[in-house]
Amino acid sequence: MITKNFYSSELLYPGLKDIASFINTMSAAPFTFLPVLIGYSATKRFGGNPYLGAAMGMIMVSPALTSGYDVVSAKASGELAYWHIFGLKVAQAGYQGSVLPVLVVSWILAKLEKFFHKYISNAFDFTFTPMLAIIITGSLTFTFVGPVMRDVSDGLTNGIMWLYNATGAVGTAIFGLFYSPIVITGLHQSFPAIETTLLADIAKTGGSFVFPIASMANIAQGAACLAVFFITKSKKQKSLSSSASISALLGITEPAIFGINLKLRYPFFCAMVASGIASIFIGMFHVLSVSMGPASVIGFICIRSQSILPFVMSGAISFVIAFTTTYIYGRRAAAKEQNTITNERVSGKEQIGETAASATAPAGNSIIFAPVEGETISLKNVKDKLFSSELMGKGAAIMPKNGDVYAPCDGILTTVFDTHHAYGIKTEDGAEILIHIGIDTVNLKGEYFTSYVKKGQTVNQGDKLCSFDLEKIKELGYDPTVITVVTNTADYAAVEEFNHDKVKQGSQFITLTPKATL
């Protein structure tokens, strides 16, 4: 629960007391009733009825129970009430703001529901399955699961805070340095659970240190990408870097990281260093967030009042260092490359007596083949703005007929996600192809996917990359669209989809037209 001690606008600015109280009421409500929200979503993810999960969450925060925020003090004062059931002394303790207990409870509820659906006949299933699932889960929750997981949750929170307090600025610097690489792996998807735990027990933790550090990393990646805008002479790369940098500065870094910074490498590493340096100040000034929101330049809205100024200063440091180092290094690299090209041209003139240097374009267009069988979809109609806006590059998509995915071209696997939902291939001609399976399927963390390849492996067109359970992914509510994009689109004169309504695996799918050079 957010309290005056930590959300202290009304202490620092008495004139804003009522406004702060009003905002505090709205911001604290989701954490107070967090088990209801988690119960719904977690039970659905575990394959159960989400409304039963929400009902179980409501039971865990019932007003008839002692509030989860007051359980410790109620125990200490002897005011905590108990049920006496079959000789058991069951605490009437609520779980407001809890994360781990409700996750385990949701899993048990989903498993029980599936069990009863399987063994209770249809005539009685509708009536008895929800009742038995709730009663058994509720009994386990208050007698065993809840108390144990509350202790585990408290231990996890205490451990995280001990690590933060023990390592201080050194720990935040290391976390800030490696936050962006963690984003690449997708492991940052686990951070919201940690943040929620810290925020749910804000009276003890003071807030979350994860959010400020994530903000420093995102600002740095956005600044580095913006520097590329001022360095590059390519109109397409300017267009991509301008939009991607703004997205990153506002908290969405994937277009900047995958579309610009990782491809050029040096912007990504400059941003890492900038984030690490800025995060030192996050640790020094104990900058903590009191709510969840956009980890970006506007992240100050989530920071506790007394830390807003240090947060803004740290963000400015992150931006300036990332932008300056990227710009200086990029300019020097461009100048060095230009000198190399000039020397090669002069050498060429001396050797063959030409009056001007020349470079030959590839003999013809390159073809990318369909990685799966199915109905084609225009990239602009894909239900993911990252791809439909072509920030990642041009390409096309397929609604797959089955779950077998094959290499669309010859090349080397430059990227194989641990979650097996995305693969990057670089061809001998330099084309960089990304095959992305499904929308938001990174959240499945590799479940229902089987990969047959590894990073660095050479593949030929038609080699099997992976397979996935198409029906199960659909059942869980995910869009299984298989997206193929050319991430270095700016290096080509045109990237165009073949005009097919349906394709078979291995059919001609995308054509790449090289730029003509003099």
C-alpha positions as CSV (number, residue, x, y, z in Angstrom):
1,M,0.0,0.0,0.0
2,I,1.3,3.4,-0.9
3,T,1.5,5.5,2.3
4,K,2.3,9.1,3.2
5,N,5.8,8.1,4.2
6,F,6.7,7.2,0.6
7,Y,4.2,8.9,-1.6
8,S,5.0,12.2,0.2
9,S,3.7,15.0,-2.0
10,E,1.3,16.1,0.7
11,L,4.2,16.2,3.2
12,L,6.5,18.2,0.9
13,Y,3.7,20.4,-0.5
14,P,0.8,20.7,2.0
15,G,-1.2,22.6,-0.6
16,L,-1.4,19.5,-2.7
17,K,-2.6,17.3,0.2
18,D,-6.1,16.6,-1.3
19,I,-4.8,16.1,-4.8
20,A,-2.1,13.7,-3.5
21,S,-4.7,11.8,-1.5
22,F,-7.0,11.5,-4.5
23,I,-4.2,10.2,-6.7
24,N,-3.0,7.9,-4.0
25,T,-6.5,6.3,-3.8
26,M,-6.4,5.5,-7.5
27,S,-2.8,4.3,-7.6
28,A,-3.2,2.1,-4.5
29,A,-6.4,0.4,-5.5
30,P,-4.9,-2.0,-8.1
31,F,-2.4,-3.2,-5.5
32,T,-5.0,-3.6,-2.8
33,F,-7.1,-5.8,-5.1
34,L,-4.1,-7.3,-6.9
35,P,-5.1,-11.0,-6.2
36,V,-8.3,-10.4,-8.2
37,L,-6.4,-9.2,-11.3
38,I,-3.7,-11.9,-11.0
39,G,-6.3,-14.6,-10.2
40,Y,-8.1,-13.8,-13.5
41,S,-5.1,-13.7,-15.8
42,A,-3.0,-16.4,-14.1
43,T,-5.9,-18.9,-14.0
44,K,-6.6,-18.2,-17.7
45,R,-2.9,-18.8,-18.5
46,F,-2.9,-22.1,-16.6
47,G,-5.9,-23.2,-18.7
48,G,-8.7,-22.7,-16.1
49,N,-11.8,-20.5,-16.0
50,P,-10.5,-16.9,-15.4
51,Y,-13.7,-15.9,-13.6
52,L,-13.2,-18.7,-11.1
53,G,-9.7,-17.3,-10.7
54,A,-11.1,-13.8,-10.1
55,A,-13.6,-15.2,-7.6
56,M,-10.7,-16.9,-5.7
57,G,-8.8,-13.6,-5.7
58,M,-11.9,-11.8,-4.2
59,I,-12.0,-14.4,-1.5
60,M,-8.4,-13.7,-0.7
61,V,-9.0,-10.0,-0.2
62,S,-12.5,-10.2,1.4
63,P,-13.2,-7.4,3.8
64,A,-14.2,-10.0,6.4
65,L,-10.5,-10.9,6.7
66,T,-7.7,-9.0,8.4
67,S,-6.0,-6.9,5.7
68,G,-2.8,-8.4,4.3
69,Y,-1.1,-5.1,5.2
70,D,-2.1,-5.5,8.9
71,V,-1.4,-9.2,9.4
72,V,2.0,-8.8,11.0
73,S,0.8,-6.1,13.5
74,A,-2.4,-8.0,14.2
75,K,-0.3,-11.1,15.1
76,A,2.0,-9.1,17.3
77,S,-0.9,-7.5,19.2
78,G,-2.9,-10.8,19.4
79,E,-5.8,-9.3,17.5
80,L,-5.7,-11.6,14.6
81,A,-8.9,-13.7,14.4
82,Y,-8.8,-17.5,13.7
83,W,-11.3,-20.1,12.5
84,H,-11.3,-23.4,14.4
85,I,-12.1,-26.1,11.8
86,F,-11.7,-29.8,12.6
87,G,-9.1,-29.0,15.2
88,L,-7.2,-26.7,12.9
89,K,-6.5,-23.1,13.8
90,V,-6.8,-21.2,10.6
91,A,-5.8,-17.5,10.5
92,Q,-8.4,-15.1,9.0
93,A,-5.7,-13.3,7.1
94,G,-6.1,-11.5,3.8
95,Y,-3.7,-11.3,0.9
96,Q,-3.9,-7.7,-0.3
97,G,-1.0,-6.8,-2.5
98,S,0.2,-10.5,-2.7
99,V,1.8,-11.9,-5.9
100,L,3.3,-15.4,-5.2
101,P,0.4,-16.8,-3.1
102,V,-2.2,-16.0,-5.7
103,L,-0.1,-17.4,-8.5
104,V,0.2,-20.8,-6.7
105,V,-3.5,-20.7,-5.8
106,S,-4.4,-20.0,-9.4
107,W,-2.4,-23.0,-10.6
108,I,-4.0,-25.3,-8.0
109,L,-7.5,-24.0,-9.0
110,A,-6.9,-24.6,-12.7
111,K,-5.6,-28.1,-12.1
112,L,-8.5,-29.0,-9.9
113,E,-11.0,-27.6,-12.4
114,K,-9.5,-29.7,-15.2
115,F,-9.6,-32.7,-13.0
116,F,-13.2,-32.3,-12.2
117,H,-14.1,-31.5,-15.8
118,K,-12.6,-34.8,-16.7
119,Y,-14.2,-37.1,-14.1
120,I,-17.6,-35.4,-13.5
121,S,-20.3,-36.2,-16.0
122,N,-21.8,-33.4,-18.1
123,A,-25.0,-33.5,-16.1
124,F,-23.3,-32.5,-12.9
125,D,-20.2,-30.7,-14.2
126,F,-21.7,-27.2,-14.5
127,T,-22.8,-27.2,-10.9
128,F,-20.2,-29.2,-9.0
129,T,-16.9,-28.4,-10.8
130,P,-16.8,-24.7,-9.8
131,M,-18.1,-25.4,-6.3
132,L,-15.6,-28.2,-5.5
133,A,-12.7,-26.4,-7.1
134,I,-13.3,-23.2,-5.1
135,I,-14.0,-25.0,-1.8
136,I,-10.9,-27.2,-2.0
137,T,-8.6,-24.4,-3.3
138,G,-9.9,-22.0,-0.6
139,S,-9.3,-24.6,2.1
140,L,-5.7,-25.2,0.9
141,T,-5.2,-21.4,0.5
142,F,-5.9,-20.5,4.1
143,T,-4.6,-23.6,5.8
144,F,-1.3,-24.2,4.0
145,V,-0.6,-22.6,0.6
146,G,-1.3,-19.0,1.6
147,P,0.8,-18.9,4.8
148,V,3.8,-20.8,3.2
149,M,3.8,-18.6,0.1
150,R,3.4,-15.5,2.2
151,D,6.6,-16.4,4.0
152,V,8.3,-17.2,0.7
153,S,7.2,-13.9,-0.8
154,D,8.5,-12.0,2.3
155,G,11.8,-13.9,2.0
156,L,12.1,-13.0,-1.6
157,T,11.3,-9.3,-1.0
158,N,13.8,-9.2,1.9
159,G,16.4,-10.9,-0.2
160,I,16.0,-8.4,-3.0
161,M,16.1,-5.5,-0.7
162,W,19.2,-6.9,1.1
163,L,21.0,-7.2,-2.2
164,Y,20.0,-3.7,-3.2
165,N,21.1,-2.2,0.2
166,A,24.3,-4.3,0.3
167,T,25.6,-3.5,-3.2
168,G,24.3,0.1,-3.4
169,A,25.5,2.1,-6.4
170,V,27.8,-0.7,-7.5
171,G,24.9,-3.1,-7.8
172,T,22.7,-0.6,-9.7
173,A,25.6,0.2,-12.0
174,I,26.0,-3.5,-13.0
175,F,22.2,-3.9,-13.4
176,G,22.0,-0.8,-15.5
177,L,25.0,-1.9,-17.6
178,F,23.4,-5.2,-18.5
179,Y,19.7,-4.3,-18.5
180,S,19.6,-3.9,-22.3
181,P,21.3,-7.2,-23.0
182,I,18.7,-8.8,-20.7
183,V,16.0,-7.2,-22.9
184,I,17.4,-9.0,-25.9
185,T,17.0,-12.3,-24.2
186,G,13.4,-11.6,-23.2
187,L,14.2,-12.2,-19.5
188,H,13.1,-8.7,-18.6
189,Q,9.5,-10.1,-18.9
190,S,10.0,-11.5,-15.4
191,F,10.8,-8.1,-13.9
192,P,7.2,-6.9,-13.5
193,A,6.6,-9.7,-11.0
194,I,9.6,-8.5,-8.9
195,E,8.5,-4.9,-9.2
196,T,4.9,-5.8,-8.2
197,T,6.2,-7.6,-5.1
198,L,8.3,-4.6,-4.1
199,L,5.5,-2.1,-4.7
200,A,2.9,-4.3,-3.0
201,D,5.0,-4.1,0.2
202,I,6.1,-0.5,-0.3
203,A,5.8,0.3,3.4
204,K,8.8,-1.9,4.0
205,T,10.7,-1.6,0.7
206,G,10.1,2.1,-0.1
207,G,9.4,1.3,-3.7
208,S,11.0,-0.4,-6.7
209,F,14.6,0.2,-7.9
210,V,14.0,-1.8,-11.1
211,F,11.9,0.8,-12.8
212,P,14.4,3.7,-12.5
213,I,17.2,1.5,-13.8
214,A,15.0,0.3,-16.7
215,S,14.3,4.0,-17.5
216,M,18.0,4.8,-17.6
217,A,18.6,1.9,-20.1
218,N,15.7,2.9,-22.3
219,I,16.7,6.5,-22.4
220,A,20.3,5.5,-23.3
221,Q,19.1,3.3,-26.2
222,G,16.8,6.0,-27.5
223,A,19.6,8.6,-27.3
224,A,22.1,6.4,-29.1
225,C,19.5,5.7,-31.8
226,L,18.9,9.4,-32.1
227,A,22.6,10.0,-32.6
228,V,22.5,7.6,-35.6
229,F,19.9,9.9,-37.1
230,F,22.4,12.7,-37.2
231,I,25.2,10.5,-38.4
232,T,23.7,8.4,-41.2
233,K,23.2,9.7,-44.8
234,S,20.7,7.0,-45.7
235,K,17.2,8.4,-45.9
236,K,15.6,5.1,-44.9
237,Q,17.9,4.7,-41.9
238,K,17.1,8.3,-40.9
239,S,13.4,7.6,-41.0
240,L,13.8,4.4,-39.0
241,S,16.1,5.9,-36.4
242,S,14.0,9.0,-35.9
243,S,10.8,7.1,-35.1
244,A,12.6,4.3,-33.2
245,S,14.5,6.8,-31.0
246,I,11.3,8.5,-30.0
247,S,9.7,5.1,-29.2
248,A,12.7,4.2,-27.1
249,L,12.7,7.5,-25.2
250,L,9.0,6.8,-24.4
251,G,9.8,3.2,-23.2
252,I,9.5,0.9,-26.2
253,T,13.1,0.0,-27.1
254,E,12.7,-3.0,-29.4
255,P,12.6,-1.0,-32.6
256,A,15.7,1.0,-31.6
257,I,17.6,-2.0,-30.3
258,F,16.8,-4.5,-33.1
259,G,16.3,-2.1,-35.9
260,I,19.3,0.2,-35.5
261,N,21.6,-0.2,-32.4
262,L,22.3,-3.9,-32.6
263,K,22.9,-3.8,-36.4
264,L,25.5,-1.1,-36.0
265,R,26.7,-2.5,-32.7
266,Y,28.5,0.6,-31.4
267,P,25.3,2.5,-30.5
268,F,24.2,-0.5,-28.4
269,F,27.4,-0.7,-26.4
270,C,27.6,3.1,-26.0
271,A,24.0,3.0,-24.6
272,M,25.0,0.2,-22.2
273,V,27.9,2.2,-20.8
274,A,25.7,5.3,-20.4
275,S,23.0,3.3,-18.6
276,G,25.5,1.8,-16.2
277,I,27.0,5.3,-15.4
278,A,23.5,6.9,-14.9
279,S,22.5,3.9,-12.7
280,I,25.3,4.7,-10.3
281,F,23.4,7.9,-9.4
282,I,20.2,6.0,-9.1
283,G,21.9,3.9,-6.4
284,M,23.6,6.8,-4.8
285,F,20.4,8.8,-4.3
286,H,18.2,5.8,-3.6
287,V,15.8,6.6,-6.4
288,L,12.7,4.4,-6.1
289,S,9.4,4.2,-8.0
290,V,6.1,4.1,-6.2
291,S,4.1,2.8,-9.1
292,M,4.5,1.0,-12.4
293,G,4.4,3.0,-15.7
294,P,6.5,3.9,-18.8
295,A,10.2,3.3,-18.1
296,S,11.2,6.4,-20.1
297,V,11.8,10.2,-20.0
298,I,8.3,10.6,-18.5
299,G,9.0,8.0,-15.9
300,F,9.3,10.7,-13.2
301,I,5.5,10.4,-12.8
302,C,6.1,7.0,-11.1
303,I,9.0,8.2,-8.9
304,R,8.5,9.1,-5.2
305,S,8.4,12.9,-4.8
306,Q,11.8,13.4,-3.1
307,S,13.6,11.4,-5.8
308,I,12.2,13.1,-8.9
309,L,15.0,15.6,-9.3
310,P,17.8,12.9,-8.9
311,F,15.8,10.8,-11.4
312,V,15.7,13.6,-14.0
313,M,19.4,14.3,-13.5
314,S,20.3,10.7,-13.9
315,G,18.1,10.5,-17.1
316,A,19.9,13.6,-18.5
317,I,23.3,11.9,-17.8
318,S,22.2,8.7,-19.5
319,F,21.0,10.7,-22.5
320,V,24.0,12.9,-22.9
321,I,26.6,10.2,-22.5
322,A,24.8,7.8,-24.9
323,F,24.2,10.5,-27.5
324,T,27.7,12.0,-27.3
325,T,29.7,8.8,-27.4
326,T,27.6,7.3,-30.2
327,Y,27.9,10.5,-32.2
328,I,31.6,10.9,-31.8
329,Y,32.4,7.2,-32.4
330,G,30.0,7.1,-35.4
331,R,31.5,10.2,-37.0
332,R,35.0,8.8,-36.6
333,A,34.0,5.4,-38.0
334,A,32.2,7.0,-41.0
335,A,35.3,9.1,-41.7
336,K,37.6,6.1,-41.5
337,E,35.3,4.1,-43.8
338,Q,35.2,7.0,-46.3
339,N,39.0,7.2,-46.3
340,T,39.2,3.4,-46.9
341,I,36.8,3.7,-49.8
342,T,38.8,6.6,-51.3
343,N,42.1,4.7,-51.0
344,E,40.6,1.7,-52.6
345,R,39.3,3.7,-55.5
346,V,42.6,5.5,-56.0
347,S,44.4,2.1,-55.9
348,G,41.9,0.8,-58.5
349,K,42.6,3.7,-60.9
350,E,46.4,3.1,-60.6
351,Q,46.1,-0.6,-61.3
352,I,43.6,-0.6,-64.2
353,G,43.8,2.9,-65.5
354,E,40.2,3.8,-64.9
355,T,39.2,7.4,-64.6
356,A,36.6,6.6,-62.0
357,A,36.1,3.8,-59.5
358,S,33.2,1.4,-60.0
359,A,31.3,-1.2,-58.0
360,T,29.1,-3.9,-59.5
361,A,25.7,-4.6,-58.2
362,P,24.5,-8.2,-57.7
363,A,23.5,-9.9,-60.9
364,G,19.9,-10.0,-60.0
365,N,17.2,-9.9,-57.3
366,S,17.4,-12.1,-54.3
367,I,14.4,-14.3,-53.4
368,I,13.2,-15.1,-49.9
369,F,11.0,-18.2,-49.7
370,A,7.9,-18.9,-47.6
371,P,8.9,-20.4,-44.2
372,V,5.5,-21.9,-43.6
373,E,2.4,-22.9,-45.6
374,G,-0.7,-20.8,-45.2
375,E,-2.6,-17.6,-46.2
376,T,-0.5,-14.5,-46.8
377,I,-1.1,-11.3,-44.9
378,S,0.2,-7.8,-45.7
379,L,2.7,-6.7,-43.1
380,K,0.7,-3.6,-42.6
381,N,-2.3,-5.7,-41.5
382,V,-0.3,-7.6,-38.8
383,K,-1.8,-6.9,-35.3
384,D,1.6,-5.7,-33.9
385,K,2.6,-2.1,-34.4
386,L,6.2,-3.0,-34.2
387,F,5.9,-4.9,-37.5
388,S,2.9,-3.2,-39.2
389,S,4.6,0.2,-39.0
390,E,7.6,-1.5,-40.7
391,L,9.9,-0.2,-38.0
392,M,11.7,-3.6,-38.1
393,G,11.8,-3.5,-41.8
394,K,9.7,-4.5,-44.8
395,G,8.4,-8.0,-45.4
396,A,5.2,-10.1,-45.3
397,A,3.4,-12.5,-43.0
398,I,1.5,-15.8,-43.2
399,M,-1.3,-17.2,-41.2
400,P,0.1,-20.7,-40.9
401,K,-1.7,-23.9,-41.8
402,N,0.5,-26.0,-39.5
403,G,3.2,-25.5,-37.0
404,D,6.3,-26.4,-39.0
405,V,8.7,-23.6,-39.8
406,Y,11.5,-23.8,-42.3
407,A,14.5,-21.6,-43.3
408,P,13.4,-19.2,-46.0
409,C,16.9,-18.8,-47.4
410,D,20.5,-20.0,-47.1
411,G,22.6,-18.3,-44.5
412,I,24.0,-18.3,-41.0
413,L,21.7,-18.2,-37.9
414,T,22.7,-15.0,-36.2
415,T,19.9,-15.1,-33.6
416,V,18.1,-18.0,-32.0
417,F,15.8,-16.8,-29.2
418,D,15.8,-18.9,-26.1
419,T,12.0,-18.8,-26.3
420,H,12.3,-20.4,-29.8
421,H,9.7,-17.9,-31.2
422,A,12.2,-15.9,-33.4
423,Y,15.2,-16.6,-35.6
424,G,17.6,-14.3,-37.5
425,I,19.4,-15.4,-40.6
426,K,22.1,-13.5,-42.5
427,T,22.6,-14.6,-46.2
428,E,25.8,-14.6,-48.1
429,D,24.6,-11.5,-50.0
430,G,24.2,-9.6,-46.7
431,A,20.4,-9.8,-46.3
432,E,19.3,-9.9,-42.7
433,I,16.1,-11.9,-42.3
434,L,14.0,-12.2,-39.2
435,I,11.4,-14.9,-38.8
436,H,9.0,-14.1,-35.9
437,I,6.5,-16.8,-34.9
438,G,3.3,-15.4,-33.4
439,I,2.4,-12.1,-31.6
440,D,3.4,-11.8,-28.0
441,T,4.4,-15.5,-28.0
442,V,7.6,-14.5,-26.2
443,N,5.4,-14.7,-23.1
444,L,5.1,-18.4,-23.5
445,K,8.8,-18.7,-22.7
446,G,9.4,-21.5,-25.2
447,E,6.5,-23.6,-24.1
448,Y,4.8,-25.4,-27.1
449,F,7.9,-24.6,-29.3
450,T,10.6,-27.1,-30.3
451,S,13.7,-25.8,-31.9
452,Y,16.0,-27.9,-34.2
453,V,18.8,-25.4,-34.7
454,K,21.3,-23.2,-32.7
455,K,22.9,-19.8,-33.1
456,G,25.9,-19.8,-35.5
457,Q,24.7,-22.8,-37.4
458,T,24.6,-22.6,-41.3
459,V,21.3,-23.5,-42.8
460,N,20.0,-24.1,-46.3
461,Q,16.7,-23.0,-47.6
462,G,14.1,-25.6,-46.6
463,D,15.9,-26.8,-43.4
464,K,13.5,-27.1,-40.5
465,L,14.0,-24.4,-37.9
466,C,11.3,-25.3,-35.4
467,S,7.8,-26.6,-34.8
468,F,5.1,-25.2,-32.6
469,D,1.7,-26.4,-31.3
470,L,-0.5,-24.2,-33.5
471,E,-3.8,-25.3,-31.9
472,K,-2.6,-24.8,-28.3
473,I,-1.2,-21.4,-29.1
474,K,-4.6,-20.4,-30.6
475,E,-6.4,-21.9,-27.7
476,L,-4.4,-19.7,-25.3
477,G,-5.5,-16.6,-27.2
478,Y,-2.3,-15.9,-29.1
479,D,-2.1,-14.8,-32.8
480,P,0.1,-17.4,-34.5
481,T,0.9,-15.2,-37.5
482,V,4.4,-16.0,-38.8
483,I,6.2,-12.8,-39.8
484,T,9.2,-12.5,-42.1
485,V,11.0,-9.2,-42.4
486,V,14.2,-7.9,-43.9
487,T,15.7,-5.9,-41.0
488,N,18.3,-4.2,-43.2
489,T,15.6,-3.0,-45.7
490,A,17.5,0.3,-46.0
491,D,20.3,-1.5,-47.8
492,Y,17.9,-2.4,-50.7
493,A,16.2,-0.5,-53.5
494,A,13.0,-2.5,-52.9
495,V,11.7,-5.2,-50.7
496,E,8.5,-6.5,-52.2
497,E,6.1,-9.4,-51.5
498,F,5.0,-11.7,-54.3
499,N,1.3,-11.3,-55.0
500,H,0.0,-14.6,-53.7
501,D,-3.2,-15.2,-51.6
502,K,-1.9,-18.5,-50.4
503,V,1.6,-20.0,-50.3
504,K,3.1,-23.4,-49.7
505,Q,6.3,-23.8,-47.7
506,G,9.2,-23.0,-50.1
507,S,7.1,-20.9,-52.5
508,Q,8.6,-17.6,-53.7
509,F,7.6,-15.1,-51.0
510,I,9.7,-11.9,-51.0
511,T,12.0,-10.4,-53.6
512,L,15.0,-8.1,-52.7
513,T,16.1,-5.6,-55.3
514,P,19.7,-4.4,-54.7
515,K,20.6,-0.8,-55.0
516,A,22.3,0.2,-58.2
517,T,25.8,1.7,-57.6
518,L,28.0,3.8,-59.8
